[in-house]
Amino acid sequence: MKKVLSIVLVTVLALALGVGCAKPAPQPEPAAAPAPAEQPAAPAEDTIKDGTYTAADAEFDQYGWKPEISITYTDGKISEVVFEEVNKDGAKKRDDAGYNEPFKAKSGVTVGEVADQLAAALVEKQDPNAVDAVAGATTSSDKFKELAVKAIESAK
């Protein structure tokens, strides 16, 4: 009798432990919050009014030239760009044969061609930082981009 009682007691304890240690039934996960509704795009803060905006270096460089840029916006986009380097008399570097001949011999382009290529690239790309430097005219290209950014910033 003691043997039977012991076996029953051990069986009950084993079952009790098995049930007590069992993993609880999985609970349903709370419902996910609904996704926020899409917001309409805000109007661009950088919209630029139509007009012409300029920038120029404050000083003439060591060779007597000062770069200046004029950027025209039409319908909110850059429509025309003029980039020139002028001397104290107002003469344009692109017209200075004494400067352009050796420049073209060295770089393969004239100062006027550099200015025109940069201007066309800005009209096409609408972003000064997206304009690639003209081979052989890195300094002029960098100055062009710097002044273009200033002119655009003055328009905002």
C-alpha positions in Angstrom: 0.0 0.0 0.0 2.8 2.4 0.8 4.3 1.5 -2.5 1.2 2.3 -4.4 0.7 5.5 -2.5 4.3 6.5 -3.2 3.9 5.9 -6.9 0.6 7.8 -7.0 2.2 10.7 -5.1 5.2 10.8 -7.4 3.0 10.7 -10.5 0.9 13.6 -9.1 3.9 15.6 -8.3 5.4 15.0 -11.7 2.3 16.1 -13.4 2.0 19.1 -11.2 5.6 20.1 -12.0 5.1 19.5 -15.8 2.0 21.7 -15.8 3.5 24.4 -13.6 6.7 24.6 -15.7 4.9 24.6 -19.1 5.2 27.7 -21.2 2.2 29.9 -21.0 -0.1 30.0 -24.0 1.0 32.6 -26.5 -0.9 35.8 -26.1 -2.1 37.7 -29.1 0.1 40.7 -30.0 -1.4 44.1 -29.5 -2.7 45.6 -32.8 -0.1 47.8 -34.5 -0.8 51.5 -34.6 -2.1 52.6 -38.0 0.5 54.2 -40.2 0.3 57.9 -40.2 -1.4 59.4 -43.3 0.9 60.7 -45.9 1.4 64.5 -45.6 1.4 66.5 -48.8 4.7 67.9 -49.8 5.4 71.3 -48.3 6.1 74.1 -50.8 9.8 74.5 -51.4 11.3 77.1 -49.1 14.1 77.9 -51.6 11.7 79.2 -54.3 13.5 82.1 -56.0 11.6 85.0 -57.5 12.2 85.8 -61.1 14.9 88.4 -61.6 18.6 88.9 -62.0 21.0 88.3 -59.1 24.7 89.2 -59.1 27.8 88.5 -57.1 31.4 89.6 -57.5 34.7 89.3 -55.7 35.4 92.3 -53.5 39.0 92.7 -54.8 40.9 92.4 -58.0 43.3 89.4 -58.2 47.1 89.7 -58.4 46.8 90.0 -62.2 44.2 92.8 -62.1 41.1 90.8 -62.8 37.9 90.6 -60.8 35.3 87.8 -61.5 31.6 88.6 -61.4 28.5 86.7 -62.2 24.9 87.5 -63.1 22.2 84.8 -62.8 18.7 85.4 -64.2 15.7 83.4 -63.0 12.6 83.0 -65.2 9.6 81.0 -64.0 11.6 80.0 -61.0 14.5 78.5 -62.9 17.9 79.7 -64.0 17.5 80.9 -67.6 20.6 82.9 -68.2 24.1 83.1 -66.7 26.8 85.6 -67.5 30.3 85.1 -66.0 33.0 87.6 -66.7 36.3 88.7 -65.4 37.0 92.4 -65.7 39.8 94.7 -65.0 39.7 98.2 -63.3 38.9 99.8 -66.7 35.9 97.4 -67.2 37.6 95.5 -70.0 36.7 91.8 -70.2 39.4 89.1 -69.8 37.7 87.2 -72.7 38.6 90.0 -75.0 42.2 90.3 -74.0 44.2 88.6 -76.7 47.5 88.9 -74.7 45.9 86.8 -72.0 43.8 84.4 -74.1 46.5 83.2 -76.6 48.8 81.7 -74.0 45.9 80.5 -71.9 44.5 78.6 -75.0 47.9 77.2 -75.8 48.2 75.9 -72.3 44.7 74.7 -71.5 43.1 74.2 -74.9 40.3 76.7 -74.4 39.9 80.5 -74.2 38.7 82.4 -71.2 35.4 83.1 -73.0 34.9 79.5 -73.9 35.4 78.6 -70.2 32.9 81.2 -69.1 30.4 80.1 -71.7 30.7 76.4 -70.8 30.3 77.0 -67.1 27.2 79.2 -67.8 25.6 76.7 -70.0 26.2 73.9 -67.5 24.6 76.0 -64.7 21.5 76.6 -66.9 21.3 72.9 -67.6 21.9 71.6 -64.1 20.3 74.4 -62.1 22.8 73.8 -59.2 26.3 75.3 -59.0 27.6 72.3 -57.1 26.6 70.0 -59.9 28.6 72.0 -62.5 31.9 70.2 -63.4 35.1 72.1 -63.7 36.4 72.9 -67.2 39.6 71.0 -67.8 42.5 73.5 -67.7 40.5 76.1 -65.9 40.1 74.8 -62.4 40.6 78.2 -60.7 38.1 79.9 -62.9 35.7 77.0 -62.5 36.0 77.2 -58.7 35.5 80.9 -58.7 32.4 80.6 -60.9 30.8 78.1 -58.5 31.6 80.2 -55.5 30.1 83.3 -57.0 27.1 81.4 -58.3 26.3 80.1 -54.8 26.6 83.7 -53.5 24.3 85.1 -56.1 21.7 82.4 -55.6 21.9 82.8 -51.8 21.3 86.6 -52.2 18.1 85.8 -54.1 16.6 83.7 -51.3 
